[in-house]
């Protein structure tokens, strides 16, 4: 196969996966015009239409769907094989892309990664924060980090963190003149600080469990944010109750700046796991990071 043909197929796969010439061009580091020309050249050579284009979207034709299903896995195998050649280098190298959530990144990934990045100058790490569940294959991530209960069964999962608890907390000033909630259902009478989920656009539902009873609470409030740090600041300012990992608020609880409620409804949660497809051949750099993150009780 000629070099131009491989390039054309790679360009088509990028557009098909992104469903956008704009995003695909950014991913490949080229212009939309050049990418559109490349895809049209491929269509002319094959004699079939692969994409249906409108001013707002790009969709695959039947032929496009068939070609994507055939070509994408082969290109991924080629990329993995080339990446594996870094085993022949003296030091691990390459970029590792991980989708994670803020708490796991701050408390687990960065503490381990800082030492690795200092020791291996050819190693690069890209973290993408997302509270939703991401298809790491189609989004071209090397791995994802989520709670153990969220990891799909067909993935290789490596535990990287201990169990932890969530905590409902509020400032003493917030509780002035207000009764403290005794059960999750009492939260309907309280002002809460919500976490916006960027992928779905919805807000995080607070999850509680006591013995065999489980409760999911959709809380209301005046403030909605998408990061832990501003949520904590809002709670410290007395703007409402917040639901955060206990280790993120422990210092403020000890100092009396925050008060915890509903502790008996917040049992330990499964620790974070790093997960990746079983068919993917790990590079030396990726294996090094996995071993650095692996949880050892």
C-alpha positions as CSV (number, residue, x, y, z in Angstrom):
1,X,0.0,0.0,0.0
2,X,1.3,3.4,-1.0
3,X,2.1,6.0,1.7
4,X,-0.6,8.4,0.4
5,X,-3.2,5.6,0.7
6,X,-2.3,5.1,4.4
7,X,-2.4,8.8,5.0
8,X,-5.9,9.0,3.3
9,X,-7.2,6.2,5.4
10,X,-5.9,7.7,8.6
11,X,-7.5,11.0,7.7
12,X,-10.8,9.3,7.0
13,X,-10.7,7.4,10.3
14,X,-10.0,10.7,12.2
15,X,-13.1,12.4,10.7
16,X,-15.2,9.3,11.2
17,X,-14.3,9.0,14.8
18,X,-14.6,12.7,15.6
19,X,-17.8,13.2,13.4
20,X,-16.3,16.6,12.6
21,X,-13.8,18.0,10.1
22,X,-12.9,20.7,12.6
23,X,-12.0,18.4,15.5
24,X,-10.3,15.9,13.2
25,X,-8.2,18.6,11.7
26,X,-7.1,19.8,15.2
27,X,-6.3,16.2,16.1
28,X,-4.2,15.7,13.0
29,X,-2.6,19.1,13.1
30,X,-3.8,20.1,9.6
31,X,-6.3,22.4,8.0
32,X,-10.0,21.6,7.4
33,X,-9.6,22.4,3.7
34,X,-6.6,20.0,3.4
35,X,-8.5,17.3,5.3
36,X,-11.6,17.7,3.2
37,X,-9.5,17.4,0.0
38,X,-7.9,14.2,1.3
39,X,-11.2,12.5,2.1
40,X,-12.7,13.5,-1.2
41,X,-9.6,12.0,-2.9
42,X,-10.1,8.7,-1.1
43,X,-13.8,8.7,-2.0
44,X,-12.9,9.2,-5.7
45,X,-10.3,6.5,-5.6
46,X,-12.8,4.0,-4.0
47,X,-15.7,5.1,-6.2
48,X,-18.1,5.4,-3.2
49,X,-19.3,8.1,-0.8
50,X,-18.0,7.5,2.7
51,X,-19.4,10.6,4.5
52,X,-22.6,12.6,4.3
53,X,-21.7,16.2,5.0
54,X,-24.1,19.0,6.1
55,X,-23.3,22.5,7.4
56,X,-23.7,21.2,11.0
57,X,-22.7,17.5,11.1
58,X,-20.8,14.7,9.4
59,X,-22.3,11.2,9.2
60,X,-21.0,7.9,7.9
61,X,-22.7,6.3,4.9
62,X,-23.1,2.5,4.8
63,X,-19.8,2.2,2.9
64,X,-18.1,4.5,5.4
65,X,-19.3,2.4,8.4
66,X,-17.9,-0.7,6.7
67,X,-14.6,0.9,5.9
68,X,-14.2,2.3,9.4
69,X,-14.9,-1.1,11.0
70,X,-12.2,-2.6,8.8
71,X,-9.5,0.0,8.9
72,X,-9.6,1.6,12.4
73,X,-8.6,-1.6,14.3
74,X,-5.7,-2.2,11.9
75,X,-4.4,1.3,12.2
76,X,-4.6,1.0,16.0
77,X,-2.6,-2.2,15.8
78,X,0.0,-0.4,13.7
79,X,0.2,2.5,16.1
80,X,0.6,0.1,19.1
81,X,3.3,-1.8,17.3
82,X,5.2,1.3,16.5
83,X,4.8,2.5,20.1
84,X,6.1,-0.8,21.4
85,X,9.4,-0.2,19.6
86,X,10.2,2.2,22.3
87,X,11.1,-0.9,24.3
88,X,14.3,-0.8,22.3
89,X,15.2,2.6,23.6
90,X,17.3,3.0,26.6
91,X,14.6,4.9,28.5
92,X,10.8,4.8,28.3
93,X,9.4,7.5,26.1
94,X,6.2,8.7,24.6
95,X,2.9,10.4,25.5
96,X,0.4,8.7,27.8
97,X,-3.2,10.0,27.6
98,X,-5.5,9.3,30.6
99,X,-9.1,10.4,31.2
100,X,-9.7,10.8,34.9
101,X,-11.6,12.8,37.5
102,X,-10.2,15.6,39.5
103,X,-10.0,13.9,42.9
104,X,-8.1,10.9,41.5
105,X,-5.7,13.1,39.6
106,X,-4.9,15.3,42.6
107,X,-4.6,12.6,45.2
108,X,-3.1,9.6,43.3
109,X,-1.9,10.3,39.7
110,X,0.0,13.5,40.2
111,X,2.0,12.4,43.3
112,X,3.2,9.3,41.4
113,X,3.6,11.0,38.0
114,X,5.8,13.9,39.4
115,X,8.6,11.5,40.2
116,X,8.4,9.6,36.9
117,X,8.4,12.8,34.8
118,X,11.5,14.0,36.7
119,X,13.3,10.7,36.2
120,X,12.3,10.2,32.5
121,X,12.5,13.4,30.5
122,X,11.2,11.7,27.3
123,X,8.0,10.7,29.0
124,X,4.9,12.9,28.6
125,X,1.6,12.8,30.4
126,X,-1.7,14.2,29.3
127,X,-4.7,14.2,31.7
128,X,-8.2,15.0,30.7
129,X,-10.7,15.7,33.5
130,X,-14.2,14.3,32.9
131,X,-16.8,13.0,35.4
132,X,-18.6,11.1,32.7
133,X,-17.8,7.6,31.4
134,X,-15.6,8.0,28.4
135,X,-15.0,5.5,25.5
136,X,-11.3,5.4,25.8
137,X,-10.9,3.5,22.5
138,X,-12.8,5.9,20.3
139,X,-11.4,9.0,22.2
140,X,-7.9,7.6,21.8
141,X,-6.9,7.5,25.5
142,X,-4.4,5.0,26.7
143,X,-6.3,4.4,29.9
144,X,-9.1,5.8,32.1
145,X,-9.4,6.2,35.9
146,X,-12.7,5.7,37.6
147,X,-14.1,4.0,40.7
148,X,-13.9,0.2,40.6
149,X,-17.7,-0.1,40.4
150,X,-17.7,1.9,37.1
151,X,-15.1,-0.1,35.2
152,X,-16.5,-2.2,32.3
153,X,-15.9,-6.0,32.7
154,X,-14.0,-6.3,29.4
155,X,-11.3,-4.0,30.6
156,X,-8.0,-4.7,32.3
157,X,-8.4,-3.0,35.7
158,X,-5.6,-2.1,38.1
159,X,-6.5,-0.8,41.6
160,X,-4.6,2.4,42.3
161,X,-6.2,3.8,45.4
162,X,-7.7,2.8,48.8
163,X,-11.4,3.0,49.7
164,X,-12.6,6.5,50.6
165,X,-15.8,8.2,51.9
166,X,-17.8,11.1,50.6
167,X,-18.9,13.7,53.1
168,X,-21.8,16.2,53.3
169,X,-20.4,19.4,54.9
170,X,-21.4,23.0,55.4
171,X,-20.0,26.0,57.2
172,X,-21.2,26.8,60.8
173,X,-22.7,30.0,59.4
174,X,-24.9,28.0,57.0
175,X,-26.4,26.0,59.9
176,X,-27.2,29.1,62.0
177,X,-31.0,28.9,62.4
178,X,-31.3,25.8,60.3
179,X,-31.8,22.2,61.5
180,X,-29.2,19.7,60.4
181,X,-30.4,17.0,58.0
182,X,-30.9,13.6,59.6
183,X,-31.6,11.6,56.4
184,X,-30.8,12.3,52.7
185,X,-34.5,13.1,52.2
186,X,-34.1,16.1,54.5
187,X,-31.8,17.7,51.8
188,X,-34.9,18.9,50.0
189,X,-35.1,21.6,52.7
190,X,-31.5,22.7,52.3
191,X,-29.5,24.8,49.9
192,X,-26.9,22.6,48.2
193,X,-23.9,23.3,45.9
194,X,-24.2,21.2,42.7
195,X,-21.5,19.6,40.6
196,X,-22.1,20.0,36.8
197,X,-21.1,17.0,34.7
198,X,-19.6,18.4,31.5
199,X,-20.2,15.4,29.3
200,X,-23.9,15.0,29.9
201,X,-24.7,18.5,30.9
202,X,-26.6,17.3,34.0
203,X,-25.7,17.6,37.6
204,X,-24.2,14.9,39.9
205,X,-26.8,13.0,41.9
206,X,-25.8,12.5,45.5
207,X,-25.6,8.8,46.4
208,X,-26.2,7.5,49.9
209,X,-26.4,4.1,51.5
210,X,-27.2,2.9,55.0
211,X,-27.3,-0.9,55.6
212,X,-29.4,-2.2,52.7
213,X,-31.1,1.1,51.9
214,X,-29.8,3.2,49.0
215,X,-31.0,6.8,48.3
216,X,-30.2,9.0,45.3
217,X,-30.8,12.7,46.0
218,X,-31.2,15.3,43.3
219,X,-30.4,18.4,45.3
220,X,-31.2,22.1,44.6
221,X,-29.2,25.2,45.3
222,X,-28.0,28.6,44.0
223,X,-24.5,27.6,43.0
224,X,-23.5,25.0,40.4
225,X,-19.8,24.4,39.6
226,X,-17.6,21.8,37.8
227,X,-14.5,21.7,40.0
228,X,-13.8,20.6,43.6
229,X,-11.8,23.7,44.6
230,X,-14.5,26.4,43.9
231,X,-17.2,24.1,45.4
232,X,-15.2,23.9,48.6
233,X,-14.7,27.7,48.7
234,X,-18.5,28.2,48.2
235,X,-19.2,25.8,51.1
236,X,-16.6,27.6,53.4
237,X,-18.4,30.9,52.5
238,X,-21.7,29.5,53.9
239,X,-23.4,29.3,50.5
240,X,-24.7,25.8,51.0
241,X,-24.0,22.1,51.7
242,X,-21.5,20.3,49.5
243,X,-20.8,16.6,48.8
244,X,-17.1,16.0,48.4
245,X,-14.5,13.3,49.2
246,X,-13.8,13.3,52.9
247,X,-10.1,13.7,52.5
248,X,-10.7,17.0,50.7
249,X,-12.5,18.5,53.7
250,X,-10.8,16.8,56.6
251,X,-8.5,19.7,57.4
252,X,-11.5,22.1,57.5
253,X,-13.5,19.8,59.7
254,X,-10.7,19.5,62.2
255,X,-10.4,23.3,62.3
256,X,-14.1,23.8,62.8
257,X,-14.5,25.7,59.5
258,X,-16.9,23.0,58.3
259,X,-19.4,20.7,59.9
260,X,-20.2,17.2,58.7
261,X,-23.7,15.8,58.5
262,X,-25.2,12.4,57.3
263,X,-21.9,10.6,58.1
264,X,-23.9,7.4,58.8
265,X,-25.2,7.5,55.2
266,X,-21.7,7.7,53.7
267,X,-20.1,4.3,53.8
268,X,-16.7,3.6,52.2
269,X,-16.6,3.6,48.3
270,X,-14.5,1.3,46.1
271,X,-11.0,2.7,45.4
272,X,-10.0,4.1,42.0
273,X,-8.9,1.8,39.3
274,X,-6.9,2.5,36.2
275,X,-8.4,0.6,33.2
276,X,-7.4,-0.1,29.6
277,X,-8.5,-2.5,26.8
278,X,-7.2,-6.1,27.1
279,X,-6.1,-6.2,23.5
280,X,-3.9,-3.1,23.7
281,X,-0.2,-3.9,24.0
282,X,1.2,-1.7,26.8
283,X,4.3,0.3,25.9
284,X,7.3,0.3,28.4
285,X,6.3,3.9,29.4
286,X,2.7,2.9,30.1
287,X,3.8,-0.2,32.1
288,X,6.1,2.0,34.1
289,X,3.3,4.4,35.0
290,X,0.9,1.5,35.9
291,X,3.4,0.1,38.3
292,X,4.0,3.5,39.9
293,X,0.2,3.9,40.4
294,X,-0.6,0.3,41.5
295,X,-2.1,0.4,45.0
296,X,-0.2,-1.6,47.6
297,X,-2.1,-1.8,50.9
